[in-house]
Amino acid sequence: MTMTTRTRGRRAPLASVGLHATLVVASVIAVFPVLWILLTSLKPAQHAITTDFVKEPTLANYTYLLESSHFLSWFANSVLVAGVTTVLGVFIAATTGYAVSRFKFPGMKPLMWTLLITQMFPMAILIVPLYNLMGDLGLLNQPVGLIITYLTIAVPFCAWMMKGFFDTIPVEIDESGRVDGLNPFGTFWRLILPLAKPGLAVTGFYAFITAWGEVAYASAFMVGEENLTLAGGLQTFVTQYTSNWGAMSAASVLIAIPAAVFFLFAQRHLVAGMTAGATKG
C-alpha cells in the first residue's frame, strides 16, 4: 500500500521536464514586455525602436522626463486623484457593504441591483453624459471631477465585494459589541473593520488602479499639460508626426513603480489577513 502511494505521488521525469519547461516559457512571456520597456527606456533616441537589447545605455530619457517635461506635475496630480479616490472609495464601499450585509431596510435590493447594473454600461457611452454633467457643475479640468468619476466606477463593484466579505463575519461579533455598549458605527469601526483587512486591501487596490491607470476620462476631462494625470500625459509624447518612444518608456517604468508597491502592500495584508483568519479557532 505504501509503495503504491509513493508510485502514484511520484511524477514521471518526462512530465516533470514538460511542467518546468512550460513554467519557464510562461514566465518569459510574462516578463518579456516589462523587460523590453525597461531596456527601451535606457536606449538613446536613435536606437529606441531597434531590436537590440542593450546598445549605448543612457539615462537621458529619464533626465528629459524629469527636467524637460511636466512629468512631476502629472505624477502629483495622479497621486492626488488616486489617493483621494482610494481613501473615499474604501470608506464608502465598506460602509455601504456593511449596511447592506447587516441591516434590512426599504429599497435594499433595488440599491444592490442599481450598483450591479451600473457596471454593465461601457465606459465609452458614459463619457459624453458625464462630460456634460461635469461641465454644468464646473468640475471640468478639476481633480474633483476626476475623483467623483472614478468613485462612480470603483464604489459599486467594491460595495458588492465588501458586502460578500462582511457576510462571512459572524453576526455574534456585532452582538457582542452592542452588549459592550458600542453603537452600530462603533461596532463597525472597532470590531468589524480589523477583521475585514483582506477585503479592504483588495478594495483599496482596485480603487487605486482604477484611478491610477485610467485614460479615457482623464483625457476627456483634463486639458493643459500641467493639469493632466500620468495616463493623459503619456499621450503628449505621441504626435501626428513624431513619437518619443524613449521618454514614453521611461515614463511607463516610473508609472509602474507606485502601482507595484501598492500591489505588494495589498498582497501582504491580504495573505496575512487570510492566514490569521484561518488559524483562529
C-alpha positions in Angstrom: 0.0 0.0 0.0 2.8 2.3 0.9 4.7 1.5 -2.3 1.5 2.2 -4.4 1.0 5.5 -2.8 4.6 6.5 -3.4 4.4 5.5 -7.0 1.2 7.5 -7.6 2.7 10.6 -5.9 5.9 10.4 -7.9 5.9 12.4 -11.2 7.5 10.9 -14.2 10.8 12.5 -15.4 9.3 13.5 -18.8 6.2 15.0 -17.2 8.5 17.0 -14.7 10.6 18.3 -17.6 7.5 19.3 -19.5 6.0 21.1 -16.5 9.1 23.0 -15.8 9.6 23.9 -19.4 6.0 25.2 -19.6 6.6 27.3 -16.4 9.8 28.8 -17.9 8.1 29.7 -21.2 5.1 31.2 -19.3 7.5 33.3 -17.1 9.5 34.5 -20.1 6.3 35.6 -21.9 5.0 37.4 -18.8 8.3 39.2 -18.1 9.5 40.0 -21.6 7.2 43.0 -22.3 8.2 44.6 -19.0 11.9 43.9 -19.6 11.6 45.3 -23.1 10.1 48.6 -21.9 12.8 48.9 -19.3 15.5 48.3 -21.9 13.9 50.7 -24.3 13.9 53.4 -21.7 17.7 53.1 -21.4 18.3 53.4 -25.2 19.2 56.7 -26.9 16.6 58.1 -29.3 18.3 56.8 -32.4 18.1 53.2 -31.1 14.7 53.3 -29.4 12.9 51.2 -32.0 15.8 48.8 -32.8 15.7 45.2 -31.8 19.0 45.4 -29.9 18.5 44.6 -26.2 21.2 46.9 -24.9 23.0 49.4 -27.1 24.7 52.5 -25.7 22.6 52.6 -22.5 21.9 56.0 -21.1 19.7 57.8 -18.6 19.0 60.6 -21.0 15.3 59.6 -21.3 14.8 59.9 -17.6 16.7 63.2 -17.4 14.5 64.6 -20.2 11.4 63.3 -18.5 12.1 64.9 -15.1 13.7 68.1 -16.3 12.1 69.0 -19.7 8.5 67.8 -19.3 5.6 68.2 -16.9 6.1 64.6 -15.6 6.4 65.7 -12.0 3.1 67.7 -12.3 1.4 64.7 -13.9 2.7 62.5 -11.1 1.5 64.9 -8.4 -1.9 65.1 -10.0 -2.2 61.3 -10.3 -1.1 60.8 -6.7 -3.8 63.3 -5.5 -6.6 61.8 -7.6 -5.7 58.2 -6.9 -5.1 58.7 -3.2 -8.3 60.5 -2.6 -10.2 58.0 -4.7 -8.7 55.1 -2.8 -9.5 56.5 0.6 -13.0 57.7 -0.2 -13.7 54.6 -2.2 -12.7 52.2 0.5 -14.7 54.1 3.1 -17.9 54.4 1.1 -17.7 50.8 -0.2 -17.0 49.4 3.3 -19.8 51.3 5.0 -22.2 50.5 2.2 -21.3 46.8 2.2 -21.6 46.6 6.0 -25.0 48.4 6.0 -26.4 46.0 3.3 -24.9 43.0 5.0 -26.2 43.7 8.5 -29.3 45.8 8.2 -32.7 45.3 6.5 -34.2 48.5 5.1 -36.7 49.5 2.4 -35.0 49.7 -1.0 -32.1 47.5 -0.1 -32.5 45.1 -3.0 -33.1 47.9 -5.6 -29.9 49.5 -4.2 -27.8 46.4 -4.8 -29.3 45.9 -8.2 -28.5 49.5 -9.1 -24.9 49.1 -8.0 -24.7 46.0 -10.2 -26.4 47.5 -13.2 -24.0 50.5 -13.2 -21.2 48.1 -14.0 -22.9 46.9 -17.2 -22.5 50.2 -19.1 -19.4 50.5 -21.4 -17.1 53.4 -20.5 -17.3 54.9 -23.9 -21.1 55.7 -23.8 -20.7 57.4 -20.4 -18.0 59.9 -21.4 -20.4 62.4 -23.1 -23.1 62.5 -20.4 -20.5 62.7 -17.6 -18.7 65.4 -19.6 -21.8 67.4 -19.8 -22.6 66.9 -16.2 -19.2 67.9 -15.0 -19.4 70.9 -17.3 -22.7 72.0 -15.8 -21.2 71.6 -12.3 -18.0 73.5 -13.2 -15.8 70.4 -12.5 -14.1 70.1 -15.8 -10.3 70.4 -15.6 -10.6 69.9 -11.9 -9.2 66.9 -9.9 -12.5 66.8 -8.0 -14.3 65.9 -11.2 -12.0 63.0 -11.9 -12.3 61.8 -8.3 -16.1 61.8 -8.5 -16.0 60.0 -11.8 -13.6 57.3 -10.6 -15.7 56.8 -7.4 -18.7 56.1 -9.6 -16.6 53.3 -11.3 -15.0 51.8 -8.2 -17.6 52.1 -5.4 -20.4 49.8 -6.9 -18.1 46.9 -7.5 -16.2 47.3 -4.2 -19.5 47.6 -2.3 -20.7 44.3 -3.7 -17.4 42.7 -2.8 -17.3 44.1 0.7 -20.9 43.0 1.3 -19.9 39.5 0.4 -16.9 39.7 2.7 -18.9 41.1 5.7 -21.4 38.2 5.2 -18.6 35.8 6.2 -18.0 37.6 9.5 -20.3 36.1 12.3 -23.1 38.4 13.4 -22.3 37.4 17.0 -19.4 39.8 16.9 -21.8 42.7 16.3 -24.0 41.5 19.1 -21.0 41.3 21.5 -20.2 44.9 20.6 -23.7 46.1 21.4 -23.5 44.2 24.7 -20.4 46.2 25.5 -22.3 49.5 24.8 -21.0 50.2 21.3 -23.3 51.9 18.8 -23.5 50.4 15.2 -20.8 52.6 13.8 -18.5 51.9 16.8 -19.1 48.1 16.3 -18.2 48.5 12.6 -15.2 50.6 13.2 -13.6 48.9 16.2 -14.7 45.2 15.7 -15.6 44.5 12.1 -13.1 46.5 10.1 -10.0 44.9 11.8 -11.4 41.5 10.7 -12.0 42.8 7.1 -8.4 43.7 6.3 -8.2 41.3 3.3 -11.4 42.8 1.8 -10.2 46.3 2.5 -6.8 45.6 0.8 -8.4 44.3 -2.4 -10.9 47.1 -2.4 -8.2 49.7 -2.0 -6.1 48.1 -4.7 -9.0 48.1 -7.1 -9.9 51.7 -6.4 -6.2 52.8 -6.7 -5.7 51.0 -10.1 -9.0 52.4 -11.4 -7.8 56.0 -10.8 -4.1 55.4 -11.5 -4.2 53.9 -14.9 -7.5 55.2 -16.4 -7.0 57.1 -19.7 -10.4 57.9 -21.3 -11.9 60.1 -18.6 -8.6 61.7 -17.7 -8.0 62.7 -21.4 -11.6 64.0 -21.9 -12.0 65.9 -18.6 -8.5 67.5 -18.3 -6.7 69.9 -20.6 -3.5 71.8 -20.4 -0.2 69.8 -19.8 0.2 70.9 -16.2 -3.3 69.6 -15.3 -3.0 66.2 -16.9 -2.6 63.0 -14.9 0.1 60.4 -15.9 -2.2 58.5 -18.2 -3.1 61.6 -20.1 0.4 62.9 -20.0 1.8 59.9 -21.8 -0.2 60.8 -24.9 1.8 64.1 -25.3 4.8 62.1 -26.3 3.0 60.8 -29.4 2.1 63.4 -32.1 0.9 63.2 -35.6 4.5 63.3 -37.0 6.8 62.1 -34.1 6.8 59.6 -31.3 9.2 59.9 -28.4 9.4 56.2 -27.5 12.3 56.6 -25.1 10.6 59.2 -22.9 7.3 57.2 -23.1 9.1 54.0 -22.0 10.9 55.8 -19.2 7.5 57.3 -18.0 5.9 53.9 -18.2 8.6 52.4 -15.9 8.2 55.2 -13.4 4.4 54.9 -13.5 4.6 51.2 -12.8 6.6 51.6 -9.6 3.9 53.0 -7.4 1.3 50.5 -8.7 3.8 47.7 -8.0 4.5 49.0 -4.5 0.7 49.3 -3.8 0.2 45.8 -5.0 2.9 44.3 -2.8 1.4 46.2 0.2 -2.1 44.9 -0.6 -0.9 41.4 -1.2 1.0 41.3 2.1 -2.1 42.4 4.0 -4.3 40.0 2.0 -2.2 37.0 2.7 -1.6 38.0 6.4 -5.4 38.5 6.9 -6.3 35.2 5.3 -3.7 33.3 7.3 -4.8 35.0 10.6 -8.4 34.1 9.9 -7.6 30.5 9.0 -5.6 30.0 12.3 -8.3 31.3 14.6 -10.3 28.7 16.5 
